[in-house]
Amino acid sequence: MDYAHLNLEHFFARNDDLDIIKDRSDFVMINNFTNEMMYRDGEVEGTIDLNQYYYKNRSQAASFIMMEYKNHRE
């Protein structure tokens, strides 16, 4: 099983308010080293500080998780 993917699913399962961004965005990148999430929703790009969600990766190494999401506004 892909540990990075499992980490991402676990993260969003614990933080329902971020599901809106996950579902609407074409691109999401979570940087567990700086605890930031970057997303792109069409022309809009944003960064969210994840420290408030108390999410800590078990690995001490910096990990970058990128996923493409289908845009549902077709």
N, CA, C, O and CB atoms as a CASP TS submission, in Angstrom:
PFRMAT TS
TARGET T0000
AUTHOR 0000-0000-0000
METHOD Language model
MODEL 1
PARENT N/A
ATOM      1  N   MET     1       0.837  -1.187   0.000  1.00  0.00           N
ATOM      2  CA  MET     1       0.000   0.000   0.000  1.00  0.00           C
ATOM      3  C   MET     1       0.880   1.248   0.000  1.00  0.00           C
ATOM      4  O   MET     1       1.928   1.288   0.645  1.00  0.00           O
ATOM      5  CB  MET     1      -0.951  -0.001   1.218  1.00  0.00           C
ATOM      6  N   ASP     2       0.438   2.253  -0.728  1.00  0.00           N
ATOM      7  CA  ASP     2       1.186   3.499  -0.818  1.00  0.00           C
ATOM      8  C   ASP     2       1.039   4.270   0.487  1.00  0.00           C
ATOM      9  O   ASP     2      -0.041   4.768   0.805  1.00  0.00           O
ATOM     10  CB  ASP     2       0.703   4.351  -2.017  1.00  0.00           C
ATOM     11  N   TYR     3       2.132   4.363   1.239  1.00  0.00           N
ATOM     12  CA  TYR     3       2.085   5.006   2.552  1.00  0.00           C
ATOM     13  C   TYR     3       1.747   6.491   2.436  1.00  0.00           C
ATOM     14  O   TYR     3       1.008   7.029   3.260  1.00  0.00           O
ATOM     15  CB  TYR     3       3.422   4.831   3.275  1.00  0.00           C
ATOM     16  N   ALA     4       2.289   7.154   1.408  1.00  0.00           N
ATOM     17  CA  ALA     4       2.011   8.579   1.227  1.00  0.00           C
ATOM     18  C   ALA     4       0.531   8.814   0.964  1.00  0.00           C
ATOM     19  O   ALA     4      -0.064   9.746   1.505  1.00  0.00           O
ATOM     20  CB  ALA     4       2.847   9.147   0.076  1.00  0.00           C
ATOM     21  N   HIS     5      -0.062   7.960   0.126  1.00  0.00           N
ATOM     22  CA  HIS     5      -1.485   8.097  -0.175  1.00  0.00           C
ATOM     23  C   HIS     5      -2.316   7.828   1.076  1.00  0.00           C
ATOM     24  O   HIS     5      -3.303   8.519   1.327  1.00  0.00           O
ATOM     25  CB  HIS     5      -1.898   7.137  -1.312  1.00  0.00           C
ATOM     26  N   LEU     6      -1.926   6.840   1.850  1.00  0.00           N
ATOM     27  CA  LEU     6      -2.635   6.525   3.088  1.00  0.00           C
ATOM     28  C   LEU     6      -2.546   7.700   4.059  1.00  0.00           C
ATOM     29  O   LEU     6      -3.529   8.037   4.719  1.00  0.00           O
ATOM     30  CB  LEU     6      -2.059   5.245   3.735  1.00  0.00           C
ATOM     31  N   ASN     7      -1.385   8.314   4.147  1.00  0.00           N
ATOM     32  CA  ASN     7      -1.209   9.500   4.977  1.00  0.00           C
ATOM     33  C   ASN     7      -2.168  10.608   4.570  1.00  0.00           C
ATOM     34  O   ASN     7      -2.793  11.240   5.422  1.00  0.00           O
ATOM     35  CB  ASN     7       0.225   9.996   4.892  1.00  0.00           C
ATOM     36  N   LEU     8      -2.283  10.844   3.268  1.00  0.00           N
ATOM     37  CA  LEU     8      -3.143  11.906   2.762  1.00  0.00           C
ATOM     38  C   LEU     8      -4.608  11.619   3.068  1.00  0.00           C
ATOM     39  O   LEU     8      -5.342  12.506   3.503  1.00  0.00           O
ATOM     40  CB  LEU     8      -2.944  12.077   1.258  1.00  0.00           C
ATOM     41  N   GLU     9      -5.029  10.377   2.841  1.00  0.00           N
ATOM     42  CA  GLU     9      -6.417  10.019   3.130  1.00  0.00           C
ATOM     43  C   GLU     9      -6.716  10.168   4.619  1.00  0.00           C
ATOM     44  O   GLU     9      -7.790  10.638   4.995  1.00  0.00           O
ATOM     45  CB  GLU     9      -6.708   8.581   2.673  1.00  0.00           C
ATOM     46  N   HIS    10      -5.775   9.773   5.457  1.00  0.00           N
ATOM     47  CA  HIS    10      -5.947   9.897   6.902  1.00  0.00           C
ATOM     48  C   HIS    10      -6.042  11.367   7.300  1.00  0.00           C
ATOM     49  O   HIS    10      -6.837  11.735   8.164  1.00  0.00           O
ATOM     50  CB  HIS    10      -4.783   9.212   7.649  1.00  0.00           C
ATOM     51  N   PHE    11      -5.223  12.200   6.662  1.00  0.00           N
ATOM     52  CA  PHE    11      -5.231  13.627   6.965  1.00  0.00           C
ATOM     53  C   PHE    11      -6.587  14.245   6.658  1.00  0.00           C
ATOM     54  O   PHE    11      -7.148  14.956   7.491  1.00  0.00           O
ATOM     55  CB  PHE    11      -4.137  14.344   6.178  1.00  0.00           C
ATOM     56  N   PHE    12      -7.119  13.977   5.462  1.00  0.00           N
ATOM     57  CA  PHE    12      -8.395  14.578   5.095  1.00  0.00           C
ATOM     58  C   PHE    12      -9.551  13.981   5.893  1.00  0.00           C
ATOM     59  O   PHE    12     -10.549  14.661   6.133  1.00  0.00           O
ATOM     60  CB  PHE    12      -8.647  14.400   3.606  1.00  0.00           C
ATOM     61  N   ALA    13      -9.431  12.730   6.304  1.00  0.00           N
ATOM     62  CA  ALA    13     -10.476  12.119   7.117  1.00  0.00           C
ATOM     63  C   ALA    13     -10.572  12.804   8.475  1.00  0.00           C
ATOM     64  O   ALA    13     -11.652  12.884   9.059  1.00  0.00           O
ATOM     65  CB  ALA    13     -10.209  10.620   7.297  1.00  0.00           C
ATOM     66  N   ARG    14      -9.444  13.298   8.976  1.00  0.00           N
ATOM     67  CA  ARG    14      -9.433  13.956  10.278  1.00  0.00           C
ATOM     68  C   ARG    14      -9.781  15.435  10.188  1.00  0.00           C
ATOM     69  O   ARG    14     -10.056  16.061  11.211  1.00  0.00           O
ATOM     70  CB  ARG    14      -8.081  13.793  10.922  1.00  0.00           C
ATOM     71  N   ASN    15      -9.776  16.004   8.997  1.00  0.00           N
ATOM     72  CA  ASN    15      -9.975  17.439   8.827  1.00  0.00           C
ATOM     73  C   ASN    15     -11.025  17.695   7.753  1.00  0.00           C
ATOM     74  O   ASN    15     -10.706  18.032   6.612  1.00  0.00           O
ATOM     75  CB  ASN    15      -8.648  18.137   8.462  1.00  0.00           C
ATOM     76  N   ASP    16     -12.297  17.525   8.151  1.00  0.00           N
ATOM     77  CA  ASP    16     -13.392  17.602   7.187  1.00  0.00           C
ATOM     78  C   ASP    16     -13.492  18.959   6.503  1.00  0.00           C
ATOM     79  O   ASP    16     -13.930  19.041   5.355  1.00  0.00           O
ATOM     80  CB  ASP    16     -14.692  17.292   7.871  1.00  0.00           C
ATOM     81  N   ASP    17     -13.092  20.024   7.193  1.00  0.00           N
ATOM     82  CA  ASP    17     -13.206  21.352   6.599  1.00  0.00           C
ATOM     83  C   ASP    17     -12.273  21.540   5.410  1.00  0.00           C
ATOM     84  O   ASP    17     -12.487  22.441   4.599  1.00  0.00           O
ATOM     85  CB  ASP    17     -12.920  22.407   7.639  1.00  0.00           C
ATOM     86  N   LEU    18     -11.245  20.710   5.291  1.00  0.00           N
ATOM     87  CA  LEU    18     -10.340  20.805   4.145  1.00  0.00           C
ATOM     88  C   LEU    18     -10.858  20.019   2.944  1.00  0.00           C
ATOM     89  O   LEU    18     -10.313  20.136   1.846  1.00  0.00           O
ATOM     90  CB  LEU    18      -8.954  20.305   4.529  1.00  0.00           C
ATOM     91  N   ASP    19     -11.912  19.215   3.145  1.00  0.00           N
ATOM     92  CA  ASP    19     -12.464  18.434   2.041  1.00  0.00           C
ATOM     93  C   ASP    19     -12.952  19.321   0.907  1.00  0.00           C
ATOM     94  O   ASP    19     -12.867  18.940  -0.260  1.00  0.00           O
ATOM     95  CB  ASP    19     -13.599  17.562   2.534  1.00  0.00           C
ATOM     96  N   ILE    20     -13.466  20.510   1.244  1.00  0.00           N
ATOM     97  CA  ILE    20     -13.957  21.418   0.209  1.00  0.00           C
ATOM     98  C   ILE    20     -12.832  21.783  -0.749  1.00  0.00           C
ATOM     99  O   ILE    20     -13.010  21.772  -1.967  1.00  0.00           O
ATOM    100  CB  ILE    20     -14.558  22.689   0.839  1.00  0.00           C
ATOM    101  N   ILE    21     -11.675  22.104  -0.187  1.00  0.00           N
ATOM    102  CA  ILE    21     -10.527  22.449  -1.030  1.00  0.00           C
ATOM    103  C   ILE    21     -10.067  21.231  -1.818  1.00  0.00           C
ATOM    104  O   ILE    21      -9.770  21.334  -3.008  1.00  0.00           O
ATOM    105  CB  ILE    21      -9.366  23.002  -0.175  1.00  0.00           C
ATOM    106  N   LYS    22     -10.009  20.084  -1.161  1.00  0.00           N
ATOM    107  CA  LYS    22      -9.560  18.867  -1.844  1.00  0.00           C
ATOM    108  C   LYS    22     -10.471  18.544  -3.022  1.00  0.00           C
ATOM    109  O   LYS    22      -9.996  18.193  -4.102  1.00  0.00           O
ATOM    110  CB  LYS    22      -9.519  17.678  -0.865  1.00  0.00           C
ATOM    111  N   ASP    23     -11.784  18.662  -2.813  1.00  0.00           N
ATOM    112  CA  ASP    23     -12.740  18.273  -3.848  1.00  0.00           C
ATOM    113  C   ASP    23     -12.802  19.275  -4.999  1.00  0.00           C
ATOM    114  O   ASP    23     -13.119  18.896  -6.127  1.00  0.00           O
ATOM    115  CB  ASP    23     -14.114  18.115  -3.241  1.00  0.00           C
ATOM    116  N   ARG    24     -12.506  20.538  -4.734  1.00  0.00           N
ATOM    117  CA  ARG    24     -12.630  21.559  -5.774  1.00  0.00           C
ATOM    118  C   ARG    24     -11.341  21.792  -6.543  1.00  0.00           C
ATOM    119  O   ARG    24     -11.370  22.327  -7.651  1.00  0.00           O
ATOM    120  CB  ARG    24     -13.081  22.850  -5.164  1.00  0.00           C
ATOM    121  N   SER    25     -10.223  21.402  -5.975  1.00  0.00           N
ATOM    122  CA  SER    25      -8.940  21.772  -6.573  1.00  0.00           C
ATOM    123  C   SER    25      -8.477  20.782  -7.628  1.00  0.00           C
ATOM    124  O   SER    25      -8.709  19.578  -7.526  1.00  0.00           O
ATOM    125  CB  SER    25      -7.888  21.890  -5.501  1.00  0.00           C
ATOM    126  N   ASP    26      -7.816  21.323  -8.646  1.00  0.00           N
ATOM    127  CA  ASP    26      -7.191  20.488  -9.667  1.00  0.00           C
ATOM    128  C   ASP    26      -5.848  19.966  -9.186  1.00  0.00           C
ATOM    129  O   ASP    26      -5.366  18.947  -9.680  1.00  0.00           O
ATOM    130  CB  ASP    26      -7.016  21.271 -10.970  1.00  0.00           C
ATOM    131  N   PHE    27      -5.242  20.651  -8.230  1.00  0.00           N
ATOM    132  CA  PHE    27      -3.898  20.293  -7.778  1.00  0.00           C
ATOM    133  C   PHE    27      -3.783  20.574  -6.288  1.00  0.00           C
ATOM    134  O   PHE    27      -4.170  21.645  -5.820  1.00  0.00           O
ATOM    135  CB  PHE    27      -2.812  21.074  -8.570  1.00  0.00           C
ATOM    136  N   VAL    28      -3.255  19.617  -5.550  1.00  0.00           N
ATOM    137  CA  VAL    28      -3.015  19.795  -4.117  1.00  0.00           C
ATOM    138  C   VAL    28      -1.637  19.238  -3.795  1.00  0.00           C
ATOM    139  O   VAL    28      -1.298  18.136  -4.229  1.00  0.00           O
ATOM    140  CB  VAL    28      -4.123  19.091  -3.256  1.00  0.00           C
ATOM    141  N   MET    29      -0.840  19.985  -3.040  1.00  0.00           N
ATOM    142  CA  MET    29       0.452  19.491  -2.578  1.00  0.00           C
ATOM    143  C   MET    29       0.556  19.754  -1.085  1.00  0.00           C
ATOM    144  O   MET    29       0.379  20.886  -0.635  1.00  0.00           O
ATOM    145  CB  MET    29       1.630  20.163  -3.352  1.00  0.00           C
ATOM    146  N   ILE    30       0.842  18.714  -0.323  1.00  0.00           N
ATOM    147  CA  ILE    30       1.040  18.858   1.109  1.00  0.00           C
ATOM    148  C   ILE    30       2.521  18.674   1.408  1.00  0.00           C
ATOM    149  O   ILE    30       3.119  17.661   1.047  1.00  0.00           O
ATOM    150  CB  ILE    30       0.174  17.837   1.907  1.00  0.00           C
ATOM    151  N   ASN    31       3.098  19.658   2.067  1.00  0.00           N
ATOM    152  CA  ASN    31       4.498  19.599   2.477  1.00  0.00           C
ATOM    153  C   ASN    31       4.513  19.351   3.980  1.00  0.00           C
ATOM    154  O   ASN    31       4.229  20.255   4.766  1.00  0.00           O
ATOM    155  CB  ASN    31       5.278  20.921   2.098  1.00  0.00           C
ATOM    156  N   ASN    32       4.844  18.132   4.376  1.00  0.00           N
ATOM    157  CA  ASN    32       4.832  17.775   5.792  1.00  0.00           C
ATOM    158  C   ASN    32       6.015  18.360   6.555  1.00  0.00           C
ATOM    159  O   ASN    32       6.036  18.327   7.786  1.00  0.00           O
ATOM    160  CB  ASN    32       4.828  16.274   5.941  1.00  0.00           C
ATOM    161  N   PHE    33       6.989  18.890   5.840  1.00  0.00           N
ATOM    162  CA  PHE    33       8.155  19.482   6.505  1.00  0.00           C
ATOM    163  C   PHE    33       7.838  20.890   7.011  1.00  0.00           C
ATOM    164  O   PHE    33       8.217  21.261   8.122  1.00  0.00           O
ATOM    165  CB  PHE    33       9.359  19.525   5.543  1.00  0.00           C
ATOM    166  N   THR    34       7.137  21.667   6.182  1.00  0.00           N
ATOM    167  CA  THR    34       6.761  23.025   6.580  1.00  0.00           C
ATOM    168  C   THR    34       5.310  23.100   7.036  1.00  0.00           C
ATOM    169  O   THR    34       4.832  24.168   7.419  1.00  0.00           O
ATOM    170  CB  THR    34       6.989  23.994   5.428  1.00  0.00           C
ATOM    171  N   ASN    35       4.603  21.965   6.995  1.00  0.00           N
ATOM    172  CA  ASN    35       3.190  21.903   7.389  1.00  0.00           C
ATOM    173  C   ASN    35       2.344  22.902   6.613  1.00  0.00           C
ATOM    174  O   ASN    35       1.557  23.652   7.191  1.00  0.00           O
ATOM    175  CB  ASN    35       3.047  22.160   8.886  1.00  0.00           C
ATOM    176  N   GLU    36       2.517  22.902   5.303  1.00  0.00           N
ATOM    177  CA  GLU    36       1.733  23.770   4.439  1.00  0.00           C
ATOM    178  C   GLU    36       1.026  22.942   3.379  1.00  0.00           C
ATOM    179  O   GLU    36       1.517  21.891   2.967  1.00  0.00           O
ATOM    180  CB  GLU    36       2.623  24.840   3.784  1.00  0.00           C
ATOM    181  N   MET    37      -0.122  23.419   2.946  1.00  0.00           N
ATOM    182  CA  MET    37      -0.826  22.815   1.829  1.00  0.00           C
ATOM    183  C   MET    37      -0.983  23.872   0.753  1.00  0.00           C
ATOM    184  O   MET    37      -1.489  24.964   1.013  1.00  0.00           O
ATOM    185  CB  MET    37      -2.207  22.239   2.265  1.00  0.00           C
ATOM    186  N   MET    38      -0.546  23.543  -0.463  1.00  0.00           N
ATOM    187  CA  MET    38      -0.711  24.436  -1.593  1.00  0.00           C
ATOM    188  C   MET    38      -1.742  23.841  -2.531  1.00  0.00           C
ATOM    189  O   MET    38      -1.758  22.632  -2.763  1.00  0.00           O
ATOM    190  CB  MET    38       0.633  24.676  -2.321  1.00  0.00           C
ATOM    191  N   TYR    39      -2.606  24.695  -3.072  1.00  0.00           N
ATOM    192  CA  TYR    39      -3.639  24.197  -3.977  1.00  0.00           C
ATOM    193  C   TYR    39      -3.845  25.172  -5.125  1.00  0.00           C
ATOM    194  O   TYR    39      -3.511  26.352  -5.020  1.00  0.00           O
ATOM    195  CB  TYR    39      -4.961  23.969  -3.222  1.00  0.00           C
ATOM    196  N   ARG    40      -4.400  24.666  -6.224  1.00  0.00           N
ATOM    197  CA  ARG    40      -4.729  25.482  -7.385  1.00  0.00           C
ATOM    198  C   ARG    40      -6.145  25.141  -7.811  1.00  0.00           C
ATOM    199  O   ARG    40      -6.446  23.996  -8.149  1.00  0.00           O
ATOM    200  CB  ARG    40      -3.717  25.252  -8.552  1.00  0.00           C
ATOM    201  N   ASP    41      -7.007  26.138  -7.791  1.00  0.00           N
ATOM    202  CA  ASP    41      -8.397  25.973  -8.217  1.00  0.00           C
ATOM    203  C   ASP    41      -8.634  26.913  -9.387  1.00  0.00           C
ATOM    204  O   ASP    41      -9.036  28.062  -9.200  1.00  0.00           O
ATOM    205  CB  ASP    41      -9.404  26.259  -7.041  1.00  0.00           C
ATOM    206  N   GLY    42      -8.386  26.421 -10.590  1.00  0.00           N
ATOM    207  CA  GLY    42      -8.507  27.268 -11.766  1.00  0.00           C
ATOM    208  C   GLY    42      -7.446  28.355 -11.740  1.00  0.00           C
ATOM    209  O   GLY    42      -6.250  28.063 -11.707  1.00  0.00           O
ATOM    210  N   GLU    43      -7.887  29.620 -11.754  1.00  0.00           N
ATOM    211  CA  GLU    43      -6.961  30.750 -11.727  1.00  0.00           C
ATOM    212  C   GLU    43      -6.498  31.076 -10.313  1.00  0.00           C
ATOM    213  O   GLU    43      -5.560  31.853 -10.131  1.00  0.00           O
ATOM    214  CB  GLU    43      -7.610  31.971 -12.346  1.00  0.00           C
ATOM    215  N   VAL    44      -7.146  30.490  -9.314  1.00  0.00           N
ATOM    216  CA  VAL    44      -6.847  30.812  -7.923  1.00  0.00           C
ATOM    217  C   VAL    44      -5.826  29.831  -7.361  1.00  0.00           C
ATOM    218  O   VAL    44      -5.985  28.617  -7.484  1.00  0.00           O
ATOM    219  CB  VAL    44      -8.129  30.796  -7.073  1.00  0.00           C
ATOM    220  N   GLU    45      -4.786  30.364  -6.747  1.00  0.00           N
ATOM    221  CA  GLU    45      -3.804  29.528  -6.059  1.00  0.00           C
ATOM    222  C   GLU    45      -3.738  29.978  -4.610  1.00  0.00           C
ATOM    223  O   GLU    45      -3.832  31.170  -4.316  1.00  0.00           O
ATOM    224  CB  GLU    45      -2.396  29.612  -6.741  1.00  0.00           C
ATOM    225  N   GLY    46      -3.577  29.021  -3.707  1.00  0.00           N
ATOM    226  CA  GLY    46      -3.540  29.384  -2.301  1.00  0.00           C
ATOM    227  C   GLY    46      -2.638  28.479  -1.498  1.00  0.00           C
ATOM    228  O   GLY    46      -2.267  27.392  -1.941  1.00  0.00           O
ATOM    229  N   THR    47      -2.291  28.939  -0.313  1.00  0.00           N
ATOM    230  CA  THR    47      -1.482  28.172   0.627  1.00  0.00           C
ATOM    231  C   THR    47      -2.154  28.211   1.987  1.00  0.00           C
ATOM    232  O   THR    47      -2.625  29.262   2.422  1.00  0.00           O
ATOM    233  CB  THR    47      -0.028  28.725   0.707  1.00  0.00           C
ATOM    234  N   ILE    48      -2.199  27.076   2.657  1.00  0.00           N
ATOM    235  CA  ILE    48      -2.836  26.983   3.965  1.00  0.00           C
ATOM    236  C   ILE    48      -1.824  26.472   4.978  1.00  0.00           C
ATOM    237  O   ILE    48      -1.093  25.516   4.719  1.00  0.00           O
ATOM    238  CB  ILE    48      -4.079  26.059   3.916  1.00  0.00           C
ATOM    239  N   ASP    49      -1.792  27.121   6.129  1.00  0.00           N
ATOM    240  CA  ASP    49      -0.931  26.676   7.228  1.00  0.00           C
ATOM    241  C   ASP    49      -1.619  25.517   7.931  1.00  0.00           C
ATOM    242  O   ASP    49      -2.724  25.671   8.450  1.00  0.00           O
ATOM    243  CB  ASP    49      -0.630  27.844   8.232  1.00  0.00           C
ATOM    244  N   LEU    50      -0.967  24.352   7.951  1.00  0.00           N
ATOM    245  CA  LEU    50      -1.581  23.158   8.529  1.00  0.00           C
ATOM    246  C   LEU    50      -1.265  22.971  10.005  1.00  0.00           C
ATOM    247  O   LEU    50      -1.742  22.016  10.619  1.00  0.00           O
ATOM    248  CB  LEU    50      -1.137  21.948   7.772  1.00  0.00           C
ATOM    249  N   ASN    51      -0.469  23.863  10.586  1.00  0.00           N
ATOM    250  CA  ASN    51      -0.107  23.698  11.995  1.00  0.00           C
ATOM    251  C   ASN    51      -1.327  23.676  12.906  1.00  0.00           C
ATOM    252  O   ASN    51      -1.325  22.990  13.928  1.00  0.00           O
ATOM    253  CB  ASN    51       0.826  24.810  12.425  1.00  0.00           C
ATOM    254  N   GLN    52      -2.374  24.425  12.542  1.00  0.00           N
ATOM    255  CA  GLN    52      -3.570  24.475  13.380  1.00  0.00           C
ATOM    256  C   GLN    52      -4.307  23.138  13.424  1.00  0.00           C
ATOM    257  O   GLN    52      -5.139  22.918  14.305  1.00  0.00           O
ATOM    258  CB  GLN    52      -4.505  25.557  12.880  1.00  0.00           C
ATOM    259  N   TYR    53      -4.011  22.249  12.487  1.00  0.00           N
ATOM    260  CA  TYR    53      -4.701  20.963  12.456  1.00  0.00           C
ATOM    261  C   TYR    53      -3.946  19.877  13.212  1.00  0.00           C
ATOM    262  O   TYR    53      -4.398  18.733  13.262  1.00  0.00           O
ATOM    263  CB  TYR    53      -4.915  20.528  11.026  1.00  0.00           C
ATOM    264  N   TYR    54      -2.806  20.216  13.797  1.00  0.00           N
ATOM    265  CA  TYR    54      -2.042  19.278  14.625  1.00  0.00           C
ATOM    266  C   TYR    54      -1.718  17.993  13.888  1.00  0.00           C
ATOM    267  O   TYR    54      -1.762  16.912  14.474  1.00  0.00           O
ATOM    268  CB  TYR    54      -2.806  18.956  15.890  1.00  0.00           C
ATOM    269  N   TYR    55      -1.394  18.101  12.613  1.00  0.00           N
ATOM    270  CA  TYR    55      -1.054  16.905  11.843  1.00  0.00           C
ATOM    271  C   TYR    55       0.456  16.777  11.767  1.00  0.00           C
ATOM    272  O   TYR    55       1.130  17.668  11.251  1.00  0.00           O
ATOM    273  CB  TYR    55      -1.673  16.959  10.420  1.00  0.00           C
ATOM    274  N   LYS    56       0.986  15.693  12.268  1.00  0.00           N
ATOM    275  CA  LYS    56       2.423  15.457  12.213  1.00  0.00           C
ATOM    276  C   LYS    56       2.692  14.148  11.482  1.00  0.00           C
ATOM    277  O   LYS    56       2.106  13.114  11.804  1.00  0.00           O
ATOM    278  CB  LYS    56       3.036  15.428  13.636  1.00  0.00           C
ATOM    279  N   ASN    57       3.569  14.202  10.511  1.00  0.00           N
ATOM    280  CA  ASN    57       3.950  13.001   9.783  1.00  0.00           C
ATOM    281  C   ASN    57       4.840  12.146  10.680  1.00  0.00           C
ATOM    282  O   ASN    57       5.678  12.669  11.415  1.00  0.00           O
ATOM    283  CB  ASN    57       4.675  13.357   8.452  1.00  0.00           C
ATOM    284  N   ARG    58       4.656  10.847  10.614  1.00  0.00           N
ATOM    285  CA  ARG    58       5.484   9.944  11.421  1.00  0.00           C
ATOM    286  C   ARG    58       6.943   9.966  10.968  1.00  0.00           C
ATOM    287  O   ARG    58       7.853   9.747  11.768  1.00  0.00           O
ATOM    288  CB  ARG    58       4.939   8.516  11.345  1.00  0.00           C
ATOM    289  N   SER    59       7.151  10.228   9.702  1.00  0.00           N
ATOM    290  CA  SER    59       8.511  10.263   9.174  1.00  0.00           C
ATOM    291  C   SER    59       9.172  11.594   9.507  1.00  0.00           C
ATOM    292  O   SER    59       8.523  12.639   9.487  1.00  0.00           O
ATOM    293  CB  SER    59       8.509  10.030   7.653  1.00  0.00           C
ATOM    294  N   GLN    60      10.462  11.552   9.813  1.00  0.00           N
ATOM    295  CA  GLN    60      11.207  12.772  10.087  1.00  0.00           C
ATOM    296  C   GLN    60      11.675  13.447   8.795  1.00  0.00           C
ATOM    297  O   GLN    60      12.095  14.604   8.801  1.00  0.00           O
ATOM    298  CB  GLN    60      12.405  12.465  10.981  1.00  0.00           C
ATOM    299  N   ALA    61      11.595  12.715   7.705  1.00  0.00           N
ATOM    300  CA  ALA    61      12.027  13.272   6.425  1.00  0.00           C
ATOM    301  C   ALA    61      10.939  14.172   5.852  1.00  0.00           C
ATOM    302  O   ALA    61       9.753  14.003   6.135  1.00  0.00           O
ATOM    303  CB  ALA    61      12.376  12.145   5.429  1.00  0.00           C
ATOM    304  N   ALA    62      11.371  15.125   5.044  1.00  0.00           N
ATOM    305  CA  ALA    62      10.409  15.986   4.360  1.00  0.00           C
ATOM    306  C   ALA    62       9.707  15.163   3.287  1.00  0.00           C
ATOM    307  O   ALA    62      10.354  14.461   2.510  1.00  0.00           O
ATOM    308  CB  ALA    62      11.108  17.241   3.738  1.00  0.00           C
ATOM    309  N   SER    63       8.414  15.252   3.251  1.00  0.00           N
ATOM    310  CA  SER    63       7.679  14.497   2.239  1.00  0.00           C
ATOM    311  C   SER    63       6.727  15.425   1.501  1.00  0.00           C
ATOM    312  O   SER    63       6.037  16.250   2.100  1.00  0.00           O
ATOM    313  CB  SER    63       6.902  13.321   2.880  1.00  0.00           C
ATOM    314  N   PHE    64       6.711  15.269   0.203  1.00  0.00           N
ATOM    315  CA  PHE    64       5.850  16.068  -0.645  1.00  0.00           C
ATOM    316  C   PHE    64       4.838  15.132  -1.296  1.00  0.00           C
ATOM    317  O   PHE    64       5.216  14.149  -1.934  1.00  0.00           O
ATOM    318  CB  PHE    64       6.674  16.855  -1.717  1.00  0.00           C
ATOM    319  N   ILE    65       3.569  15.433  -1.136  1.00  0.00           N
ATOM    320  CA  ILE    65       2.509  14.587  -1.675  1.00  0.00           C
ATOM    321  C   ILE    65       1.736  15.407  -2.698  1.00  0.00           C
ATOM    322  O   ILE    65       1.189  16.462  -2.378  1.00  0.00           O
ATOM    323  CB  ILE    65       1.563  14.054  -0.541  1.00  0.00           C
ATOM    324  N   MET    66       1.696  14.916  -3.921  1.00  0.00           N
ATOM    325  CA  MET    66       0.966  15.620  -4.963  1.00  0.00           C
ATOM    326  C   MET    66      -0.105  14.704  -5.530  1.00  0.00           C
ATOM    327  O   MET    66       0.146  13.533  -5.814  1.00  0.00           O
ATOM    328  CB  MET    66       1.920  16.107  -6.078  1.00  0.00           C
ATOM    329  N   MET    67      -1.292  15.248  -5.690  1.00  0.00           N
ATOM    330  CA  MET    67      -2.377  14.468  -6.272  1.00  0.00           C
ATOM    331  C   MET    67      -3.153  15.357  -7.228  1.00  0.00           C
ATOM    332  O   MET    67      -3.304  16.554  -6.986  1.00  0.00           O
ATOM    333  CB  MET    67      -3.310  13.885  -5.172  1.00  0.00           C
ATOM    334  N   GLU    68      -3.639  14.781  -8.300  1.00  0.00           N
ATOM    335  CA  GLU    68      -4.504  15.496  -9.230  1.00  0.00           C
ATOM    336  C   GLU    68      -5.948  15.129  -8.909  1.00  0.00           C
ATOM    337  O   GLU    68      -6.265  13.962  -8.679  1.00  0.00           O
ATOM    338  CB  GLU    68      -4.149  15.157 -10.718  1.00  0.00           C
ATOM    339  N   TYR    69      -6.808  16.123  -8.896  1.00  0.00           N
ATOM    340  CA  TYR    69      -8.222  15.874  -8.643  1.00  0.00           C
ATOM    341  C   TYR    69      -9.023  16.294  -9.866  1.00  0.00           C
ATOM    342  O   TYR    69      -8.717  17.298 -10.510  1.00  0.00           O
ATOM    343  CB  TYR    69      -8.708  16.630  -7.374  1.00  0.00           C
ATOM    344  N   LYS    70     -10.042  15.524 -10.172  1.00  0.00           N
ATOM    345  CA  LYS    70     -10.895  15.861 -11.303  1.00  0.00           C
ATOM    346  C   LYS    70     -11.757  17.062 -10.935  1.00  0.00           C
ATOM    347  O   LYS    70     -12.334  17.125  -9.849  1.00  0.00           O
ATOM    348  CB  LYS    70     -11.777  14.652 -11.716  1.00  0.00           C
ATOM    349  N   ASN    71     -11.831  18.002 -11.851  1.00  0.00           N
ATOM    350  CA  ASN    71     -12.646  19.190 -11.631  1.00  0.00           C
ATOM    351  C   ASN    71     -14.101  18.841 -11.920  1.00  0.00           C
ATOM    352  O   ASN    71     -14.426  18.396 -13.021  1.00  0.00           O
ATOM    353  CB  ASN    71     -12.167  20.378 -12.524  1.00  0.00           C
ATOM    354  N   HIS    72     -14.979  19.038 -10.939  1.00  0.00           N
ATOM    355  CA  HIS    72     -16.377  18.627 -11.083  1.00  0.00           C
ATOM    356  C   HIS    72     -17.264  19.735 -11.637  1.00  0.00           C
ATOM    357  O   HIS    72     -18.486  19.592 -11.672  1.00  0.00           O
ATOM    358  CB  HIS    72     -16.917  18.171  -9.750  1.00  0.00           C
ATOM    359  N   ARG    73     -16.657  20.841 -12.072  1.00  0.00           N
ATOM    360  CA  ARG    73     -17.468  21.959 -12.562  1.00  0.00           C
ATOM    361  C   ARG    73     -17.638  21.917 -14.073  1.00  0.00           C
ATOM    362  O   ARG    73     -17.749  22.965 -14.708  1.00  0.00           O
ATOM    363  CB  ARG    73     -16.841  23.282 -12.153  1.00  0.00           C
ATOM    364  N   GLU    74     -17.660  20.744 -14.649  1.00  0.00           N
ATOM    365  CA  GLU    74     -17.777  20.628 -16.103  1.00  0.00           C
ATOM    366  C   GLU    74     -19.211  20.824 -16.537  1.00  0.00           C
ATOM    367  O   GLU    74     -19.510  20.762 -17.729  1.00  0.00           O
ATOM    368  CB  GLU    74     -17.264  19.270 -16.584  1.00  0.00           C
TER
END
